[in-house]
Each structure stands twice: as C-alpha cells, then as structure tokens.
C-alpha cells in the first residue's frame, strides 16, 4: 500500500520537524552514497540543520578537493593552495578556544552539582544555557527516534498478529463447517435421587 502525497510546507511541530529532518537527511546521504557506488560518480553534499549543525558527505576524496575541482570547473575563484594563516597558529587558537569552553563547562558542572554555590558570570551562564539547550534537543531527538522505532515495531507486530488471527479464524470456520455435531449430542441425564 502506498502512502499519500506529502504536502511540501514547513512542519510546524518542532519535534516532528526534527524527526523528519533526521530521517530525510539519512535517506539523502544514503541515496548519494548509492548513486556514487552505482554510477561511479563523485558526490559532495553539504547540509546545515536549523540549529546550524553541519553534515557533509564527500564520496571520493575530501570535501576540500571537491570544492577545488568545482571551482576549477566553473571558473570561480580558486581556493589558495596554502592557507593565509599558518596551520600552527590556527591549531593554537583552536586549542585556546577549546580550553576556555572546557573550563566553562567544568565550572557549569560544578555549579549544577554544588547547588549553585560556585560563582558564574552572566556570559558563562549564557554559554552553559546554550550547551544545555543543544544537549536537550539532541536527547529529545534521540528519544523521539527511539519511540518512533518502537511504534514501527509494534505496528509490524500488530500486522503479524492480525494476519495470524485471521488465519486462525478461517481455520476455525473451516473446522466448524466440516464437523458434524449431530453425533456429538447426548441426552442430558439426571440421577433420580438428586431431587
């Protein structure tokens, strides 16, 4: 049985929207991989979620190589062979940012588990709140995915049980039609001394 046509409009319910995004993203990535394998195509796919999370797929090589090839093919601006900033400076800067983020998160954990005894600035609390919201969204999304899988499993079990029930009813009906009840009836006898 086929499904009805889906209206292409924004899903208003944020939970349903997230579930649909996760499923369709996975389907899109799967189809891109299949197309790459079947047709020996080089595919680069970039997806940004509504929360700004990046999902990418480069079937052959890296995304950087695909972008450079695309730029050469379209005659667009070429990406520089070497980055403007030395890689060591980028790494040091990123390490510093990660250290700050780790400190804020550790301080936030101490703040939450110590009952608010630890002092946190407004900026630190805002960063902690942002991380907590992201984690809550991820947890809710995972929970919805698990619940949806359980619902699908229960629906398939329901279908199997309905089919088995139908088969049993048909068997009972056939047995009822084939059984002769006239030979099975016996007169009811009651002993005289009971009354």
C-alpha positions in Angstrom: 0.0 0.0 0.0 1.4 3.4 -1.0 1.4 6.4 1.2 -0.5 9.6 0.3 1.2 12.6 -1.3 3.1 14.7 1.3 2.4 18.4 1.3 5.6 20.4 0.9 5.3 23.0 3.6 7.1 23.8 6.8 6.3 21.3 9.6 5.0 23.4 12.5 5.6 20.9 15.3 9.4 21.2 16.2 9.6 17.6 17.3 8.1 16.3 14.1 10.2 18.7 12.1 13.4 17.3 13.8 12.4 13.7 13.3 11.6 14.4 9.6 14.9 16.2 9.2 16.9 13.3 10.7 15.1 10.7 8.6 15.3 12.6 5.4 18.9 13.6 6.0 19.8 9.9 6.5 17.9 9.0 3.4 19.5 11.7 1.3 23.0 10.7 2.4 22.2 7.0 1.7 20.9 7.8 -1.8 24.0 9.9 -2.5 26.3 7.1 -1.5 24.3 4.6 -3.6 24.5 6.9 -6.6 28.2 7.2 -6.1 28.7 3.5 -6.0 26.3 2.6 -8.8 27.4 5.2 -11.2 31.0 5.8 -10.1 30.1 9.5 -9.5 31.9 11.9 -7.3 29.4 13.5 -5.0 29.8 16.3 -2.4 26.8 17.0 -0.2 26.6 19.8 2.4 23.6 20.1 4.8 23.2 22.7 7.6 20.5 22.0 10.1 18.2 24.6 11.5 20.4 24.7 14.6 23.5 25.4 12.4 25.0 21.9 12.7 27.0 20.8 9.6 26.5 17.5 7.9 28.7 16.7 4.9 29.5 13.8 2.5 32.3 13.5 0.1 32.1 10.2 -1.7 35.6 10.3 -3.1 38.4 12.2 -1.5 37.7 15.1 0.7 35.2 18.0 0.5 38.1 20.4 0.0 39.2 18.6 -3.1 35.6 18.5 -4.5 35.2 22.2 -3.9 38.5 23.0 -5.6 37.5 20.8 -8.5 34.1 22.6 -8.7 35.8 26.0 -8.6 38.2 25.0 -11.5 35.3 23.6 -13.5 33.0 26.6 -13.1 35.8 29.1 -13.4 35.1 30.5 -10.0 37.6 31.9 -7.5 40.4 29.4 -6.8 41.0 28.4 -3.2 44.5 29.1 -2.2 46.9 26.2 -2.1 48.2 27.2 1.3 46.0 28.9 4.0 46.6 32.5 4.8 47.4 31.8 8.4 50.0 29.2 9.4 48.4 25.9 10.5 50.2 26.0 13.8 48.6 29.4 14.7 45.2 28.0 13.8 45.8 25.0 15.9 47.0 27.1 18.9 44.0 29.4 18.6 41.6 26.4 18.4 43.3 24.8 21.4 42.8 28.0 23.4 39.1 28.2 22.5 38.6 24.6 23.4 40.3 25.1 26.8 38.0 28.1 27.5 35.0 26.0 26.5 36.1 23.1 28.7 36.7 25.5 31.7 33.2 27.0 31.3 31.6 23.5 31.0 33.5 22.2 34.0 32.6 25.3 36.0 29.0 24.8 34.9 29.0 21.2 36.1 30.4 22.3 39.5 27.7 25.0 39.6 24.9 22.5 38.9 26.1 19.7 41.2 27.1 22.1 44.0 23.6 23.6 44.1 24.7 27.0 42.8 27.5 27.6 45.3 30.1 28.2 42.6 30.0 31.8 41.1 29.5 32.1 37.4 29.3 35.3 35.3 26.3 36.1 33.1 28.3 35.2 30.0 29.3 31.9 31.4 25.7 31.1 32.4 24.5 32.0 28.9 27.1 29.7 27.3 26.1 26.9 29.7 22.5 27.5 28.9 23.2 27.3 25.2 25.1 24.0 25.6 22.3 22.6 27.8 19.7 23.5 25.2 21.7 21.8 22.5 22.1 18.7 24.6 18.3 18.7 25.5 17.5 19.0 21.8 19.8 16.1 20.9 18.4 14.0 23.7 14.8 14.7 22.7 15.6 13.9 19.1 17.2 10.6 20.0 14.2 9.8 22.3 11.7 10.6 19.5 13.7 8.4 17.1 13.7 5.5 19.6 10.0 6.0 20.3 9.2 6.1 16.5 11.2 2.8 16.0 9.3 1.2 18.8 6.0 2.3 17.3 7.0 0.9 13.9 8.0 -2.4 15.6 4.7 -2.5 17.5 2.8 -1.8 14.2 4.6 -4.6 12.4 3.8 -6.9 15.4 0.2 -5.8 15.2 0.0 -6.6 11.5 1.5 -10.1 12.1 -0.9 -10.8 14.9 -3.9 -9.6 12.8 -2.8 -11.9 10.0 -2.4 -14.8 12.4 -5.8 -14.1 14.0 -7.4 -14.0 10.5 -5.8 -17.3 9.6 -6.9 -18.9 12.9 -10.5 -17.6 12.4 -10.5 -19.1 8.9 -9.2 -22.4 10.2 -11.9 -22.4 13.0 -14.6 -21.6 10.4 -13.4 -24.4 8.1 -13.4 -26.8 11.1 -16.9 -25.7 12.2 -18.2 -26.4 8.6 -16.6 -29.8 8.4 -17.6 -31.0 11.8 -20.9 -33.0 12.2 -22.4 -32.0 15.6 -25.4 -34.4 15.4 -23.3 -37.4 16.6 -21.8 -35.4 19.4 -25.1 -34.5 21.2 -26.1 -36.7 24.1 -29.2 -36.5 26.1 -28.9 -35.0 29.5 -29.4 -37.5 32.2 -30.0 -36.5 35.8 -30.0 -39.1 38.6 -33.4 -39.6 40.2 -32.2 -39.4 43.7 -30.9 -35.8 43.4 -34.4 -34.2 43.7 
